[in-house]
């Protein structure tokens, strides 16, 4: 996907993917990541998700990366937190938004490095893999593994007849999840549920939750 695609969606307020409450799958299955207080959870392509507020309320640290600076400004406004904002030297225009317990990088996920992110205890991916077309997902998964040094992951995907509507979110099968992550992780599907009313109110869809260890 072109960067402008996402910038335009945020500028138009076309963010139907955003939810006003923490994701129920995160609440139900977070414990399976076996985190301890103060551990750092990485949210790739995080937007202004309310999942961040939930993780902070659980006494975890949050690390995120997001292409849209507008989204991150709105995130901190929603959190009622005034972040320190700095330009990250040597990283192609990355900005760092930082406050107690939370660090968000604004820039291209694929240009993020492990040197910049530091230690990651776990990954929570609700909206990143499903936001990318098939041609980008393999590179995304490889880079995520490299960044996190194989950190445990809670992954949420959708599955539906892709030919009926355009993504994002895109349809991702269990087989594809295993293609991306099977060589690195032991993969367990921990939940699966039908999307009430169908995806975008148009097509029947299921939502799957995977634990990658």
C-alpha positions in Angstrom: 0.0 0.0 0.0 1.3 3.5 -0.8 2.0 5.7 2.2 -0.4 8.3 0.8 -3.3 5.9 1.0 -3.0 5.8 4.8 -2.3 9.5 5.2 -5.4 10.3 3.2 -7.6 8.0 5.2 -6.5 9.7 8.5 -6.9 13.1 7.0 -10.5 12.2 5.8 -11.3 10.6 9.1 -12.0 7.4 7.2 -11.0 5.1 10.1 -13.8 2.6 10.4 -11.1 0.2 11.7 -10.7 2.3 14.8 -12.6 1.1 17.9 -13.6 3.2 21.0 -12.8 0.3 23.4 -10.0 -2.1 23.9 -10.3 -5.2 21.7 -12.1 -8.0 23.4 -9.6 -10.6 22.1 -6.8 -8.6 23.7 -8.6 -8.5 27.0 -9.4 -12.3 26.8 -6.0 -13.6 25.8 -3.4 -11.1 26.9 -2.5 -13.4 29.9 -1.3 -16.0 27.4 1.7 -13.8 26.5 2.9 -14.5 30.1 4.1 -10.9 30.7 5.3 -9.4 33.9 4.7 -5.9 35.2 6.8 -3.3 33.2 7.3 -5.6 30.2 7.3 -3.9 26.8 4.6 -4.7 24.3 5.1 -3.8 20.6 2.1 -2.7 18.5 3.1 -2.3 14.8 1.0 0.1 12.7 -0.7 1.1 15.9 -2.8 4.1 14.9 -4.6 5.5 17.9 -6.0 2.3 19.2 -7.6 2.1 22.6 -5.6 -1.1 23.1 -2.7 1.1 24.1 -4.6 2.6 27.0 -5.6 -0.9 28.1 -2.1 -2.1 28.1 -0.9 0.9 30.0 -3.6 0.3 32.6 -2.2 -3.2 33.0 1.2 -1.8 34.0 2.9 -2.7 30.8 5.1 -0.4 28.7 4.0 0.2 25.1 6.1 0.6 22.0 4.4 1.4 18.7 5.1 2.5 15.2 2.7 4.4 12.9 3.0 6.1 9.6 0.5 8.9 10.3 1.6 11.6 12.6 -2.0 12.8 12.8 -3.0 9.5 14.3 -0.4 9.7 17.0 -1.3 13.3 17.9 -4.9 12.1 18.4 -3.7 9.1 20.4 -1.9 11.3 23.0 -4.8 13.7 23.0 -7.1 10.8 23.8 -4.7 9.6 26.5 -4.6 13.1 28.0 -0.8 12.9 27.9 1.6 15.5 26.6 4.5 13.6 24.9 8.0 14.7 24.4 8.6 14.9 20.6 12.0 14.5 19.0 13.5 13.9 15.6 15.4 10.6 15.6 18.8 11.3 13.9 20.0 8.9 11.3 16.6 7.2 10.8 15.1 8.9 7.7 12.8 11.4 9.3 11.5 9.3 12.2 9.9 11.2 15.0 9.7 9.8 18.6 6.7 10.6 20.7 7.5 9.6 24.3 6.0 9.8 27.7 6.1 7.7 30.9 5.6 4.0 29.8 5.0 4.8 26.1 7.1 5.3 23.1 5.7 5.7 19.6 7.8 6.1 16.4 6.2 7.9 13.5 7.7 6.6 10.3 7.9 3.7 7.9 7.7 0.3 9.8 10.1 -1.3 7.2 12.8 1.3 8.1 12.6 0.7 11.8 15.6 -1.2 13.4 16.1 -3.3 16.5 18.8 -0.7 17.5 16.0 1.9 17.6 13.2 -0.2 19.2 15.3 -1.8 22.0 14.0 -4.8 23.9 10.5 -6.2 23.1 8.9 -8.7 25.4 5.8 -9.4 23.2 4.0 -8.3 20.1 0.3 -7.5 19.8 -0.8 -7.4 16.1 -4.5 -6.7 15.6 -4.3 -4.3 12.7 -1.0 -4.6 11.0 -0.7 -7.9 9.1 -4.4 -7.6 8.0 -3.7 -4.0 6.7 -1.1 -5.1 4.2 -1.7 -6.7 0.7 -0.4 -10.2 0.1 2.7 -8.9 -1.7 3.9 -7.1 1.4 3.0 -9.5 4.2 5.9 -11.8 3.9 8.4 -9.0 4.1 6.4 -7.6 7.1 6.6 -10.8 9.0 10.3 -11.3 8.4 11.0 -7.7 9.6 8.8 -8.1 12.6 10.7 -11.3 13.6 14.0 -9.6 13.2 13.0 -6.5 15.1 11.6 -8.4 18.1 14.1 -11.3 18.2 11.2 -13.8 18.0 9.2 -12.2 20.8 5.9 -13.9 21.6 3.0 -12.6 19.6 -0.8 -12.3 19.9 -2.1 -12.0 16.3 -5.7 -11.3 15.2 -6.8 -11.9 11.6 -9.9 -12.0 9.4 -10.9 -14.7 7.0 -13.6 -14.2 4.3 -14.0 -14.5 0.5 -11.5 -11.9 -0.6 -12.9 -11.6 -4.1 -16.2 -10.3 -2.8 -14.8 -7.0 -1.4 -11.5 -5.2 -1.3 -9.3 -5.0 1.7 -8.0 -3.7 4.0 -8.5 -5.5 6.3 -7.4 -8.4 4.0 -8.4 -12.0 4.4 -5.6 -14.2 5.9 -6.0 -17.9 6.3 -4.5 -20.1 8.9 -2.3 -21.6 6.2 -0.9 -18.2 5.4 -0.2 -17.4 9.0 1.8 -20.7 9.2 3.7 -19.8 6.0 4.8 -16.5 7.5 5.6 -17.7 11.0 5.8 -21.5 11.1 9.5 -21.7 10.8 10.0 -19.4 13.8 7.1 -20.0 16.1 4.9 -22.7 17.6 1.4 -21.5 16.4 -1.8 -22.1 18.3 -5.3 -20.8 17.3 -6.7 -19.7 20.7 -10.0 -18.3 19.5 -12.2 -18.0 16.5 -15.5 -16.1 16.2 -17.9 -15.0 13.5 -17.9 -11.2 12.8 -21.4 -10.0 13.8 -23.1 -8.5 10.8 -20.2 -9.5 8.5 -17.1 -7.6 7.6 -17.9 -4.0 6.8 -21.5 -5.2 6.9 -21.1 -6.8 3.5 -19.6 -10.3 3.6 -19.6 -13.2 6.2 -16.3 -13.3 8.0 -14.6 -14.9 10.9 -12.0 -13.4 13.2 -9.2 -15.7 14.4 -6.7 -15.2 17.3 -3.3 -16.9 17.2 -0.7 -17.3 19.9 2.8 -17.4 18.5 5.5 -18.8 20.9 
